[in-house]
Amino acid sequence: MANIEMYTTQVCPYCVRAKDLLKRKGQSVTEYRVDSDDAKRDEMLKRANGKRSVPQIFIDGVHVGGCDDLYALDSAGKLDGMLNGTDSPSPA
């Protein structure tokens, strides 16, 4: 199973959508709430090259982007390989 980290806020439909996709694929997510933790928001900004929108998703330490990026990887047939460790993620 991949190590998935996601920076989120409490009220974010894109965060819910991304978590739902990963849950359907049998994955668990380590979630960091940036709306209630300024240090996590700063960490997200550094790790995501200044991107401020949520979610910001990392698979095995590699930034893959947001919800639309995650769904694009799935549509392209690349997400399952990344989650199973058979395909290395391309940074967002």
Phi, psi and omega in degrees: 000139181284155173271110183247125177242138182222126175270127188222175167232166183297316184251088183210103181296330179290326177296315179299316181297317179294316179297322179297316179299313181294323177296318178298334179268008176077021183258149172255155186234134169271118186254133176243118181275114182271349179279346180238009183212100182298326179295320178292324177297315178299318178299316179300314181301319179291312184290328184261022177053044175086359179290133187255344183283156175242152359281158166243124191243137178234131176243120183050042175083356181258129180288120179253354176108212183255198184299312181298323178295319179298314179293326177295319176298320179294316180297327180278358179078017183259340187294315182300319178296321178295319182290332181264000178079013180261354179220127180281137181290148174266131180300145179287000000 
